[in-house]
């Protein structure tokens, strides 16, 4: 995709302004304006889209979204619209979701400015059908493989800023081995066949790989046997070797025929094109058995517990929990032993962790005061059986508290805030980290059963606080983890302090073209001057679109120096790319903001 980075002129100085607090439960607002337009599609973009669902929504609290259905001419109308800024989006089965002001799907739209009793008419939203990926799945002998679910995995980022592949559509192979995936968004993809239809377990269909000698033994033959016409004695199938090192399995395979997703061919989708001949050849891999034993610190086996086997390394993190790459589990026996059969080649993490008590709080402490235990080992599987020894040790505890800084009174009830710790490779799943993180009435929280590793913090504000509070710092044992992962080492007890401030900063202004008209078709990116803060998922890196009057605002920034840049096109995942930010920096405008202040930065597109 070609992006144009634009130079800026007419830099205007900044001014200070206190950020006003927001109401907790504002009253519903009913207005007097009308917003109307049409939804179109087709190759020439002029075919009316009937029975599409159009939504008008506002970012202002108290203004409820409205929905409408297009008529036979693709028209829609909203009445009783209050004054404010609104986004208009549209959905319809078989077409890609679209927004007003966005030239492509999966892009942020342009907000429209609505005044009291205004008539905002003539809005046009164009939709696309989406692309198609099709191909054939065959085995090593060229025979079609029917009944497989082939998936298109799109490159993107998880909620914690990890680059990953997410399932964006699938299609079944027919009797000819042909699949078809439709409604595909523009972007970059790899195509995978999990081969779950060829075996009893996801991604694996174990069978015995036999040599000529194995076949001879099974038939009762030997080099000294009689003629081929002599009857062979009956033998038991158990006579064939069952050595785990010679087992084989079908493995998840990526186009064109590789089991390593890092070697998969990348398919670039543009517009409504149909990509054909994205063929896949199913391959076989040697599989092994991973066995092990779990021991307590005193050398005794623990009570039966669950051991998990999950992928390790960058590739595993990129796939996350995508089927068929979910972690596998095994239950230990009374002797502490566990086993994972049919494990394909690769790097894995074996993790044993005792379960927390079924009760919580004081009741749990009274019934079971034993610490949670863990053991972890990273292994590399090739083509032979592995034995893993895991020695349990006490898990860590993270204790924390929330403090409020600023002239406003702290929220009267902080229990609506939850803190989640998300480990890498989890696909951004908020349930993948250690238990805990719920704030108590005193503003304290605890995570129990924490194992070593890196974690990203996610805030969940279940109930809105009065005022505009932003997280200013997150200090754990003297290290600020606001712009970096929380690193937990074995045996470390962490005390974590999260400081919230009501003195959020913002950058606002207008963007105009060379004729002093509002330049509504552009994207605005705000990011720190300090390149060390360009971490994936950073809340200091923001984007916005100007509204129909050319005005833009970026709220809730921490104090610091920022760069403001303008682009002709932007995907959400571009904000995680340091290479794109580095290319934008020389053509951006520098703006400094202080605590509780708003910097005004008007922009004019250069020639």
N, C-alpha and C positions, 0 to 999 in steps of 0.2 A: 504494500500500500504506500502511495506517495503522499507525504505530508509536506505542507509548505509552512516554513517558519517565517513569521513576518516581523519586519522592523517597526519600531514605534517612534513617534515624534510627539511634540507638544507635551512635555513632562510638566505637571503642575505640582506645586508644593503640598505638603501634608498639613492637616489641621487636627486638633485633638477634640474628642467628643466622648463623653461618658456613655458606656453601653447601657441602655435601659433594661431593667429587669422584665422578665416575661410573666404574665399571669398564669396561675396554675390551672384554673378551670374557667377559661373565658366563656362568655355567653355565645350561643349560636348566632350567626350573622345571616340575615336575609337582605338581599339587595334588590336593585331595580334595573340592572344592566342586562343586555342580551349578547350572547356569544354564539355565532353560527358559522358554518362552513361546509365543505364537502370532503369526502374521502374517495380517492381515485387509485387505480392500479392499472395493470396492463403494460405491454411492451412500450407503448408511447405515453404511459402515465395519464391516460384520459378516460379509462373505463370506470364507471361508477361502481363502488363497492357497496352492495346491499347488505342489510342486516348485520352491519359491523357494530361493535360495542365501543362507544366513545366515552372517555372519562375526563372530566374537568376537575382538577385538584389544585389546592393552594397549600403553600408551606406555612401559612399563617394559622395559628391555633384558633379553634372555634369555627372555622369555615369548613363545613362538611363537603366532601366530594360529591359531584353530581354525575350521573350517567345518562346516556341517550343512545338510541339505536338509529342507524342511518336508514333513510327511505330508499325508494327504488332509484333515485337519482344520486344516491350517495350522500344526501344532505343530512345535517344534524343541526340542532338548535338547543341552547340552554337559556332559560329565562330565570329571572330573580337572582342574578349573579351579583354579589356584593363587590364593592371596590377592592382592588388589590392586584396581586400578580398571580397568574395561574399557568399551569402546564396542561396541555391537551394531548392525550394519548389514545390510541385505538388498537383494538385486537379483533381478529376474526380467524376462525379455524381455517387452516390451509394457507394462511398468509402470515408474514412476520410482523411482530409488534412494531408499531411506528409512533413517532411523536411529531408534533408540529414543530417546524423549524429544523428538523434533523434530515439531512440528505440521505442517510443510510440507516438501516435498522441497528438496534443495539447502541444507539447514540443518545446522549442527553439532548432534549429539545430546547426550544427557545420559549421563555415565559412571555405571556402577553400581559400588557398593562391595561387594566379595566378601571374606568372611572364611574362614579355614580351616574345612573341613567344613560350610560354610553351604549352604543350599538357597535360591537366589534364584529363585523361581517366579512365574508369572503375568505375565511381561513381555508387553506388547502393542505391536506395531509395525503401523501402518496405512500402506498404500501407495495411490498414485494412478495413474490411467491416463495422465495428461497431457492437454494440450489439443490442439486441431486448428486449423490455419490453412489455409483453402482459398479459392480464387478462380479467375479466368479471365485468361489472357494473350491480348491481341488486338493487331493492328497498327493503324496510324492510320486504316485504312478499316473497322475493326470486325471484321475476319476473325480467327478463332482461330489461334493460333500453336502447333502441336503440337511435341513433341520437345524442349522446353526444360527445363532443370533449374532450378527456382525454389528459392531458399534463404531460410531465416529466420535473420537475423543478430541475435544477442542482445547487448545492451549489457552490458559488463563491463569488467574491467581486466586488463592483461597482467601478467607476472611482475615488471615494473619499475614498476607503478603507473600506466600510461597507460590512459586511458579508450579503449576500442576496441570494435569490432563483431567478433564471432566467430561462425563458422558453427555453428548449433545444430540443423540438420536441413534436409532438402530433399525435394522431390518433383517428378516429371516431369509435364509437361502431356500430356494425352491428345489424341485426335483432335479434341476439342471445345475444346482450349486450357485445360482445367481441371486444376489441380494440387491436391494434398492433402498437407500436412505434418503428421504425427501424432507423439505422444509429446513434446510441447513443454512445457518447464518453465515455471512462473510467472516473469514478468519482463517487460521491455520489449524490443520487437523492431522491426526494419525488414525488409521483404521485398524481395528483389532477384532479377531475372532477368538473368543475365549475357549472354544472347543468343549463346552460343557456337555454337549449332546453325545460325546463319544465315550463317556465314562460315568461312574456313579458318584464321583466327587468333583467339585468345581475345578475345572482347569486340568484335571488329571484323569487319565484312563489307563491304569497300570496294566501291563502285560509282560510276559516273559520273553526276553531276548535270548534266542537259542543259537548255539553253534551247531555245526554238523555233527560233532561228537555227542552233543545233547540229544539230537534227533536220533542218532544211532542207538544211544542207550535207551531212549524211550521206546524204540522199535525192537529192542533186544538184539541189535546187530553189533558186530565188532569186526575188527580188521581180519580176524581169523574165522569169521562165520562162513557158512556154506554159501551155495549159490543164491542169487536173488530170488529164484523161484521157490526156495525152501520157506515153509511157514515160519513166521516169527512168533516167539512165545509172548503171551500176554503179560504186561507189566503194569504196575500201578503208576498213575501220573506223578505220585510223590517221588518217583525215581529221578525225575528231572530236577536239576539243581535249583534251589530257591535263594541263592545268594543275592542279598539286596543290592550288591554292587552292580549286578547285570540286569536289574529291572529297568524298564523303560516306560515312557508315558507320553501322551500328547500334551503339548504345552500351549498356553495362550500365545498366539502368533500375530504379528503385526505385518501389514503390507510393506514389502512384497512377500516376505516369508522369513522373518527374523523373530526370535523370542526376546531379544533385548529391545525395549522401547526406545533406548537411546540411539539405536541404529535404524529405526523405522523411517520410511520415506514420509516427508511432510507434504501434505496436500493443501494447497492454497486455494480458497474459495472466494470468488469475486462475483457479485451480482447474482443473477438467476441461472448461471451456467450449469450444465450437466457434465460432471466428471465421470467418464467411463473408463473401463479397463483397470479399475483399482482392484487388482486381483490379489489373492492370498493363497499361498501354498502351505498346507498344514504340515508341520514337522514334528519329529519325535526327539525326545531328549532322554538321556539316562537319568534315573532318579535314585535317590538313596533314602535310607531310613536314619532319622536323627533320634537317638535314644539318650536318656540321661537319668540322673538321680539328683534329688533335692535333699539337703541336710540342714538341720538346725545348727546353731553355733556349737552345741555340745556334741554334735556328730550323730544325733538321733534323727530318724525320719519325721517330718512334720505330719500333722493330720492331713487327710486328702485335700489337695488344693489344685487350682487351675494354673497350667503353664501355657503361655502363648508363644507362637512363632510368627514373626512378622518380618517383612523385608527391611533391609538396611541400606543406607547410602542415598545419594541424590536421586537415583532412578525411583527408588521406593517412595521417597518423599513426593516426587512428581506424580506418581500414580495414586497416592493416598489410599483411601479405602475402596477404590474402584474395583468392582468385581472383575475377575476372580482373584483379586490380590488382597482380600481382607485377611487379617490375622487368623491363623488356625489355633485351636486350643486342644489341650490334652489334660486329662485328669490323672493326678498321681495316685498310685496304689498305696497300700499300707506300708510298703517298703520304700516309698518315696520315688519310685521309678515312673518314668513317662516315656512316650514314644510318638514320633511323627513319621508315618510311612509316606513314601512316594513324594519326597521333597526334590524339586528340580534344582539345577545348578544356580548358584548365586550367593549373595551375602544376606545373612539373616540375624535377627536379634531374638534370643531366647530369654523370656522374662517370667519369673515366678514371683507371685505376690499374694500374701495372705489376704483373706477377705475381711473387711471391717465388721464390727458387731452389727447385728440386725437393728439394735436400738440406737438412739442418739442421745447426746447430752449426759445428764447425771445418771440416767438409767443404764446407759452403756458402760459408764465408768464403774458402776457398782457390780455389773455382771461380768465384765471382762476388761481388766486393766493391762492386758498384754499388749505390747507395741505391735504395730503392723510391721511385717517382715518382707524383705524383697531380696532378689538375686537376679543378676543380669549378665548375659554373656553374648558377645558378638561372634558369629561363626561364619565360615566360608564352606559351602557345600560344593563338591565336585562330583565324583562318580564312585564314592565309597561311603560305607556307613560311618556315622560319627557318634562318639560318646561324649556327653556334656555333663560336667559336674557343677552343680549350683549350690553355693553355700549362703544361706539366708543371713541377713543382718537387719537391724532395726531401720525402718524408714524414717525420713525426716519430717519435721513439722514446720510449717511456715505460719507465724503469728503476725498479724498486721492490724493497723488502725487507720482510720480516715480522719484527717483534720481539715478545717476550713479556714481560709485566710482572706480577709477583705473587710470592707466596712459593713456589708450586709449581715444580717443575722443568719446563722447557719440554718439549714433545713430542720424543721421540727421533728421530722421522721426520716431517718436515713436507711431504714430497713428495706426500702424499695430498690436499693443498689446491690447488685451481685457482681463479684469479680470472678472471672474464669481464667484458668491457666491452660493454654492449649499447646501441646507438644508438637514439634515438627513432624511431618509425615502423616499427620492425622487428617489431612484434607481440610483443616480448619474446623473440625468438629468440636463444638463447645463441650461435649460430654466426654472427650477423650482424655482430659487431664485429671489431676488428683481431686478428691472430694473436698468440698468446702467452698469458702468464698462468700457466703451469705453474711451480710452485715447485721450485727445485733443492734439493739437500741443505743448502746454506748459507742457505736462506731467501730467496734472491733470485729475482726474476722479471723478464721483459722483454716488452713489446708492441712489435712492429715494424710499420712501414707504417701508422702512425696518421695519419688525416686530421683536419682541424679539425672541431669540433662538440661536442655535449654527449653524455656517456655516463653510464649508470648501472652501478654495480658489482654483480655477483652473485658470491657465494661458493659454491663447490662443494666440500664436504668428502667426498672419495671414500672415504677411510679414516678411521674415528673416532679422535680423539685421546683420550689419557688426561686425565681432568679435564674441567671445564666452562669452556671458553674462549670469551669473547665479544669481538667487535671493538669496541675502545674509541675509536679514532680512525683516520682515513685522511687523512693530511696530504700534499698535493701542492703543492710549491713554496710552502709557508706557508699554504695554504688547506685547511681540514678539509672533506673531501668526504663525510663519513659521512652527513649529512642533506641533501646537495645534489648535483646532478650534477657530474661531473668535466668541466670546460670546457677544451678544448684549442684553442689559437689557433695560427695559421700561424707556423712557425719556432720554436715553443717546445719546448724539451727539458725533460721533466718527470722529477723524482725524487720517488717516491711511497713513503711509509712507512706501513705498516699495523701498528697496535699492538693486540695481543690481551691481554686481562686475564683472570685466573682469579677475579676478585673480582666475579662477576655478582651483581646484586641481584634480589629477587623481592618480589611482593606476594601474600599468602595470607590466607585467612580463611574464614568461613562466611556464608551468606545465609539468613535466616529470614523467615517471614511474621509477621503480627501475633499469631499464636497460638504463636509460638516453634517452629513446624514448619519443616523444611528446604524452602526455596523453589526447587525444582528446575527450574521451567519457564521461568526467566528467562535472559537473556544478560548477561554482564558485560563492559564495555569499559574498558580502561585506556589513557589517552593523556596526553601531556605537558601541563603547564599552559601552557607557552610555545607560542602559536599558530604561531610561525614554524617549529616542528618538525612541523606537521601536513602534511608533504609526502606526495604519493601514493607508496605503497609503503614508507612509513617503518616500520622495525622497532621503533620506540618506540610504535606504535599497535597494541594487541593486543586480542583478545577470547577469551573462554572460557565454558564452561558449568559450573555447579556439578554435582557428582556427587549420587548419591541421598541422601547424608547432609548435603547442603548445602555441602560444602567446595569451595573453588576455589583455584587457584594459577596465577600468571603468572610463569614462570621467565625468567631470562636478560635482565633489563632493565639498561640502563646507569643509573648513578646520576643522580638528579634529582628534580624535583617532578612528581607525576602526579595525574590526576583519575580517579576510579573511578565509573563510572555503570552503571545497570541499565536494560535494555530488555525489552519483551515479545517483540520479534522483531528479527532482525538477519540481513541478507545479507552475504556476505563483501565485496562491493564497497562496502558502507556505510562500511567503515573508511577508504576513500579519499576520502570526501566531507567537505569542510571544513564544509559547511552542517549536516550531521548532527552533527558533533562540536561545532559552535558552539551548537547547540540543546541538546546534552547538558550542556555545561559548567556552566550555572547550577544544575543539580540534582545535580551530582556531588560526591563527597567528595575533599578534597585529602589526598594522602599523599606524604611525602618518603622517599626511599630513598638509602642511602649505598653506597659500594663494598663488595661482599662481604656485605651485610646483607639480611635479609628483614624487610619491614614487615608486621605483622599488621593486617588491617582487616576486622573483622566488620561485616556489613551487615544491616539490618532494613528490610523493605519498609514504607513509610509507609502511612497510611490513605488 
